[in-house]
Amino acid sequence: MKNLNTLLQEFIEDESGLTAVEYAIAGSLVVGGLVAAFTQLGTVTDASIEDLCEAAKPGDSTTDCAADPG
């Protein structure tokens, strides 16, 4: 039967849980990067679509290019 010190030493040296934590941190960083990239891409895309709409509409048109089509 193992004593408490041996069990604690084995727990401290056990790195299998550390791998799961590393994967969680890496996954969080990837998700955060993707959210930031898609948010920035969406903002740039919206601005480009509004610019195209403004350029394509006739001069006396009252069309609101920023209106939500939904």
The first five atom37 places (N, CA, C, CB, O) and aatype in JSON, in Angstrom:
{
  "aatype": [12, 11, 2, 10, 2, 16, 10, 10, 5, 6, 13, 9, 6, 3, 6, 15, 7, 10, 16, 0, 19, 6, 18, 0, 9, 0, 7, 15, 10, 19, 19, 7, 7, 10, 19, 0, 0, 13, 16, 5, 10, 7, 16, 19, 16, 3, 0, 15, 9, 6, 3, 10, 4, 6, 0, 0, 11, 14, 7, 3, 15, 16, 16, 3, 4, 0, 0, 3, 14, 7],
  "atom_mask": [
    [1, 1, 1, 1, 1],
    [1, 1, 1, 1, 1],
    [1, 1, 1, 1, 1],
    [1, 1, 1, 1, 1],
    [1, 1, 1, 1, 1],
    [1, 1, 1, 1, 1],
    [1, 1, 1, 1, 1],
    [1, 1, 1, 1, 1],
    [1, 1, 1, 1, 1],
    [1, 1, 1, 1, 1],
    [1, 1, 1, 1, 1],
    [1, 1, 1, 1, 1],
    [1, 1, 1, 1, 1],
    [1, 1, 1, 1, 1],
    [1, 1, 1, 1, 1],
    [1, 1, 1, 1, 1],
    [1, 1, 1, 0, 1],
    [1, 1, 1, 1, 1],
    [1, 1, 1, 1, 1],
    [1, 1, 1, 1, 1],
    [1, 1, 1, 1, 1],
    [1, 1, 1, 1, 1],
    [1, 1, 1, 1, 1],
    [1, 1, 1, 1, 1],
    [1, 1, 1, 1, 1],
    [1, 1, 1, 1, 1],
    [1, 1, 1, 0, 1],
    [1, 1, 1, 1, 1],
    [1, 1, 1, 1, 1],
    [1, 1, 1, 1, 1],
    [1, 1, 1, 1, 1],
    [1, 1, 1, 0, 1],
    [1, 1, 1, 0, 1],
    [1, 1, 1, 1, 1],
    [1, 1, 1, 1, 1],
    [1, 1, 1, 1, 1],
    [1, 1, 1, 1, 1],
    [1, 1, 1, 1, 1],
    [1, 1, 1, 1, 1],
    [1, 1, 1, 1, 1],
    [1, 1, 1, 1, 1],
    [1, 1, 1, 0, 1],
    [1, 1, 1, 1, 1],
    [1, 1, 1, 1, 1],
    [1, 1, 1, 1, 1],
    [1, 1, 1, 1, 1],
    [1, 1, 1, 1, 1],
    [1, 1, 1, 1, 1],
    [1, 1, 1, 1, 1],
    [1, 1, 1, 1, 1],
    [1, 1, 1, 1, 1],
    [1, 1, 1, 1, 1],
    [1, 1, 1, 1, 1],
    [1, 1, 1, 1, 1],
    [1, 1, 1, 1, 1],
    [1, 1, 1, 1, 1],
    [1, 1, 1, 1, 1],
    [1, 1, 1, 1, 1],
    [1, 1, 1, 0, 1],
    [1, 1, 1, 1, 1],
    [1, 1, 1, 1, 1],
    [1, 1, 1, 1, 1],
    [1, 1, 1, 1, 1],
    [1, 1, 1, 1, 1],
    [1, 1, 1, 1, 1],
    [1, 1, 1, 1, 1],
    [1, 1, 1, 1, 1],
    [1, 1, 1, 1, 1],
    [1, 1, 1, 1, 1],
    [1, 1, 1, 0, 1]
  ],
  "atom_positions": [
    [[0.84, -1.18, 0.0], [0.0, 0.0, 0.0], [0.89, 1.24, 0.0], [-0.96, 0.0, 1.22], [1.86, 1.33, 0.75]],
    [[0.54, 2.2, -0.86], [1.34, 3.4, -1.0], [0.97, 4.41, 0.09], [1.15, 4.02, -2.39], [-0.19, 4.52, 0.49]],
    [[1.96, 5.12, 0.54], [1.66, 6.15, 1.53], [1.3, 7.45, 0.82], [2.85, 6.37, 2.48], [1.38, 7.55, -0.4]],
    [[0.9, 8.44, 1.58], [0.41, 9.71, 1.03], [1.49, 10.44, 0.25], [-0.11, 10.6, 2.15], [1.21, 11.02, -0.8]],
    [[2.72, 10.42, 0.74], [3.81, 11.09, 0.03], [4.05, 10.49, -1.34], [5.1, 11.03, 0.86], [4.29, 11.21, -2.31]],
    [[3.99, 9.2, -1.42], [4.19, 8.54, -2.72], [3.06, 8.89, -3.68], [4.28, 7.01, -2.54], [3.31, 9.16, -4.85]],
    [[1.82, 8.89, -3.18], [0.7, 9.26, -4.03], [0.79, 10.7, -4.51], [-0.61, 9.04, -3.28], [0.52, 10.99, -5.68]],
    [[1.17, 11.61, -3.62], [1.32, 13.01, -4.01], [2.46, 13.17, -5.02], [1.59, 13.88, -2.78], [2.32, 13.94, -5.98]],
    [[3.54, 12.48, -4.82], [4.66, 12.56, -5.75], [4.25, 12.05, -7.13], [5.86, 11.75, -5.23], [4.6, 12.65, -8.15]],
    [[3.51, 10.94, -7.17], [3.04, 10.42, -8.46], [2.06, 11.4, -9.12], [2.36, 9.04, -8.27], [2.08, 11.57, -10.34]],
    [[1.21, 12.04, -8.32], [0.26, 13.0, -8.87], [0.98, 14.21, -9.46], [-0.74, 13.46, -7.8], [0.61, 14.69, -10.53]],
    [[1.99, 14.69, -8.78], [2.75, 15.85, -9.26], [3.51, 15.51, -10.54], [3.74, 16.33, -8.17], [3.6, 16.34, -11.45]],
    [[4.04, 14.31, -10.61], [4.82, 13.92, -11.78], [3.96, 13.47, -12.95], [5.77, 12.83, -11.42], [4.46, 13.33, -14.07]],
    [[2.69, 13.23, -12.7], [1.78, 12.79, -13.76], [1.51, 13.95, -14.73], [0.45, 12.25, -13.16], [0.93, 14.96, -14.33]],
    [[1.9, 13.8, -15.96], [1.73, 14.86, -16.95], [0.57, 14.6, -17.9], [3.01, 15.03, -17.74], [0.38, 15.37, -18.84]],
    [[-0.19, 13.57, -17.69], [-1.29, 13.28, -18.62], [-2.37, 14.35, -18.57], [-1.89, 11.92, -18.31], [-2.98, 14.65, -19.6]],
    [[-2.63, 14.93, -17.41], [-3.61, 16.0, -17.31], [-3.11, 17.28, -17.93], [0.0, 0.0, 0.0], [-3.9, 18.08, -18.43]],
    [[-1.82, 17.48, -17.91], [-1.23, 18.68, -18.48], [-1.45, 18.73, -19.98], [0.26, 18.74, -18.16], [-1.62, 19.82, -20.54]],
    [[-1.46, 17.59, -20.63], [-1.69, 17.54, -22.06], [-3.09, 18.06, -22.4], [-1.51, 16.12, -22.59], [-3.26, 18.81, -23.36]],
    [[-4.07, 17.65, -21.61], [-5.43, 18.11, -21.85], [-5.53, 19.62, -21.67], [-6.41, 17.4, -20.9], [-6.22, 20.3, -22.43]],
    [[-4.83, 20.15, -20.68], [-4.84, 21.6, -20.45], [-4.18, 22.3, -21.63], [-4.11, 21.95, -19.13], [-4.65, 23.35, -22.08]],
    [[-3.09, 21.74, -22.12], [-2.42, 22.34, -23.28], [-3.33, 22.36, -24.5], [-1.14, 21.58, -23.61], [-3.37, 23.36, -25.23]],
    [[-4.05, 21.28, -24.74], [-4.98, 21.25, -25.87], [-6.09, 22.28, -25.67], [-5.58, 19.83, -26.03], [-6.51, 22.93, -26.64]],
    [[-6.57, 22.43, -24.46], [-7.63, 23.41, -24.19], [-7.13, 24.83, -24.45], [-8.13, 23.28, -22.74], [-7.84, 25.64, -25.04]],
    [[-5.92, 25.13, -24.01], [-5.36, 26.47, -24.23], [-5.12, 26.7, -25.72], [-4.04, 26.65, -23.45], [-5.44, 27.77, -26.24]],
    [[-4.57, 25.72, -26.41], [-4.33, 25.86, -27.85], [-5.65, 26.03, -28.6], [-3.55, 24.64, -28.39], [-5.75, 26.86, -29.5]],
    [[-6.65, 25.24, -28.22], [-7.95, 25.37, -28.87], [-8.57, 26.73, -28.63], [0.0, 0.0, 0.0], [-9.17, 27.31, -29.53]],
    [[-8.42, 27.22, -27.42], [-8.96, 28.55, -27.1], [-8.27, 29.64, -27.93], [-8.79, 28.85, -25.61], [-8.92, 30.57, -28.41]],
    [[-6.97, 29.52, -28.09], [-6.24, 30.51, -28.88], [-6.66, 30.46, -30.35], [-4.73, 30.27, -28.77], [-6.81, 31.5, -30.99]],
    [[-6.85, 29.25, -30.87], [-7.28, 29.12, -32.27], [-8.67, 29.71, -32.45], [-7.26, 27.63, -32.71], [-8.91, 30.44, -33.41]],
    [[-9.59, 29.4, -31.55], [-10.95, 29.93, -31.65], [-10.94, 31.45, -31.52], [-11.86, 29.31, -30.56], [-11.64, 32.14, -32.27]],
    [[-10.17, 31.97, -30.6], [-10.08, 33.42, -30.45], [-9.53, 34.09, -31.69], [0.0, 0.0, 0.0], [-10.01, 35.15, -32.1]],
    [[-8.53, 33.49, -32.3], [-7.98, 34.02, -33.54], [-8.97, 33.99, -34.68], [0.0, 0.0, 0.0], [-9.07, 34.94, -35.46]],
    [[-9.72, 32.9, -34.78], [-10.73, 32.79, -35.83], [-11.84, 33.82, -35.64], [-11.32, 31.39, -35.87], [-12.29, 34.44, -36.61]],
    [[-12.29, 34.0, -34.41], [-13.34, 34.98, -34.14], [-12.86, 36.38, -34.51], [-13.77, 34.94, -32.66], [-13.59, 37.15, -35.13]],
    [[-11.64, 36.71, -34.13], [-11.09, 38.03, -34.46], [-10.96, 38.2, -35.97], [-9.73, 38.23, -33.79], [-11.28, 39.26, -36.51]],
    [[-10.49, 37.16, -36.66], [-10.31, 37.25, -38.11], [-11.64, 37.4, -38.82], [-9.56, 36.02, -38.63], [-11.78, 38.23, -39.71]],
    [[-12.63, 36.59, -38.44], [-13.93, 36.67, -39.11], [-14.65, 37.96, -38.77], [-14.79, 35.47, -38.73], [-15.39, 38.49, -39.61]],
    [[-14.46, 38.48, -37.57], [-15.07, 39.76, -37.22], [-14.48, 40.87, -38.08], [-14.87, 40.07, -35.73], [-15.2, 41.7, -38.62]],
    [[-13.16, 40.87, -38.2], [-12.5, 41.88, -39.03], [-12.88, 41.71, -40.49], [-10.97, 41.78, -38.87], [-13.15, 42.69, -41.18]],
    [[-12.92, 40.48, -40.97], [-13.31, 40.21, -42.35], [-14.74, 40.66, -42.61], [-13.16, 38.71, -42.68], [-15.02, 41.22, -43.67]],
    [[-15.64, 40.44, -41.67], [-17.02, 40.87, -41.82], [-17.15, 42.37, -41.9], [0.0, 0.0, 0.0], [-17.93, 42.88, -42.7]],
    [[-16.4, 43.08, -41.09], [-16.42, 44.55, -41.11], [-15.9, 45.08, -42.45], [-15.57, 45.11, -39.95], [-16.5, 45.98, -43.03]],
    [[-14.82, 44.52, -42.92], [-14.25, 44.95, -44.2], [-15.19, 44.61, -45.34], [-12.87, 44.3, -44.43], [-15.36, 45.4, -46.27]],
    [[-15.81, 43.45, -45.28], [-16.73, 43.03, -46.32], [-17.96, 43.93, -46.34], [-17.14, 41.57, -46.13], [-18.42, 44.32, -47.42]],
    [[-18.51, 44.25, -45.19], [-19.66, 45.16, -45.14], [-19.32, 46.51, -45.75], [-20.13, 45.35, -43.68], [-20.11, 47.06, -46.52]],
    [[-18.17, 47.04, -45.43], [-17.76, 48.34, -45.98], [-17.59, 48.25, -47.49], [-16.44, 48.81, -45.32], [-17.96, 49.18, -48.2]],
    [[-17.03, 47.16, -47.98], [-16.85, 47.0, -49.42], [-18.19, 46.89, -50.14], [-15.99, 45.76, -49.72], [-18.36, 47.47, -51.21]],
    [[-19.13, 46.16, -49.57], [-20.45, 46.02, -50.18], [-21.18, 47.36, -50.2], [-21.29, 44.96, -49.44], [-21.84, 47.69, -51.18]],
    [[-21.07, 48.13, -49.13], [-21.69, 49.45, -49.1], [-21.05, 50.37, -50.14], [-21.57, 50.07, -47.71], [-21.76, 51.15, -50.79]],
    [[-19.74, 50.3, -50.3], [-19.06, 51.1, -51.32], [-19.54, 50.71, -52.72], [-17.53, 50.93, -51.23], [-19.78, 51.58, -53.56]],
    [[-19.69, 49.41, -52.96], [-20.18, 48.95, -54.26], [-21.6, 49.42, -54.5], [-20.1, 47.42, -54.35], [-21.94, 49.84, -55.6]],
    [[-22.43, 49.36, -53.48], [-23.82, 49.8, -53.6], [-23.88, 51.29, -53.9], [-24.6, 49.48, -52.32], [-24.65, 51.72, -54.76]],
    [[-23.08, 52.08, -53.19], [-23.06, 53.53, -53.43], [-22.59, 53.83, -54.84], [-22.15, 54.22, -52.4], [-23.11, 54.75, -55.48]],
    [[-21.61, 53.08, -55.35], [-21.09, 53.32, -56.68], [-22.07, 52.88, -57.76], [-19.76, 52.6, -56.86], [-22.08, 53.44, -58.85]],
    [[-22.89, 51.87, -57.47], [-23.77, 51.31, -58.49], [-25.12, 51.99, -58.57], [-23.97, 49.85, -58.23], [-25.78, 51.92, -59.61]],
    [[-25.56, 52.65, -57.52], [-26.9, 53.23, -57.54], [-26.91, 54.54, -58.32], [-27.42, 53.45, -56.11], [-25.91, 55.25, -58.35]],
    [[-28.04, 54.85, -58.93], [-28.15, 56.11, -59.66], [-28.0, 57.3, -58.72], [-29.49, 56.18, -60.4], [-28.2, 57.17, -57.51]],
    [[-27.64, 58.46, -59.26], [-27.38, 59.63, -58.45], [-28.56, 60.11, -57.64], [0.0, 0.0, 0.0], [-28.37, 60.6, -56.53]],
    [[-29.79, 60.0, -58.16], [-30.96, 60.48, -57.44], [-31.68, 59.38, -56.66], [-31.92, 61.14, -58.4], [-32.8, 59.59, -56.19]],
    [[-31.09, 58.25, -56.53], [-31.71, 57.13, -55.83], [-31.7, 57.37, -54.33], [-30.99, 55.82, -56.16], [-30.76, 57.94, -53.78]],
    [[-32.76, 56.93, -53.68], [-32.85, 57.06, -52.22], [-32.58, 55.72, -51.55], [-34.22, 57.6, -51.81], [-32.88, 55.54, -50.37]],
    [[-32.04, 54.8, -52.3], [-31.75, 53.47, -51.75], [-30.74, 53.58, -50.62], [-31.23, 52.53, -52.86], [-29.69, 54.22, -50.76]],
    [[-31.07, 52.94, -49.5], [-30.16, 52.92, -48.36], [-29.26, 51.7, -48.48], [-30.93, 52.92, -47.0], [-29.72, 50.58, -48.28]],
    [[-28.01, 51.91, -48.79], [-27.08, 50.79, -48.99], [-26.74, 50.09, -47.68], [-25.81, 51.28, -49.65], [-26.33, 48.93, -47.7]],
    [[-26.91, 50.75, -46.56], [-26.57, 50.15, -45.28], [-27.74, 49.4, -44.67], [-26.08, 51.21, -44.32], [-27.6, 48.84, -43.58]],
    [[-28.89, 49.39, -45.34], [-30.07, 48.72, -44.79], [-29.87, 47.22, -44.74], [-31.3, 49.05, -45.62], [-29.21, 46.64, -45.6]],
    [[-30.42, 46.62, -43.72], [-30.36, 45.17, -43.56], [-31.4, 44.53, -44.45], [-30.57, 44.77, -42.07], [-32.59, 44.82, -44.31]],
    [[-30.99, 43.65, -45.39], [-31.96, 43.06, -46.3], [-32.9, 42.08, -45.61], [-31.24, 42.37, -47.43], [-33.96, 41.75, -46.15]],
    [[-32.53, 41.62, -44.46], [-33.34, 40.59, -43.79], [-34.52, 41.17, -43.17], [0.0, 0.0, 0.0], [-35.31, 40.45, -42.56]]
  ]
}
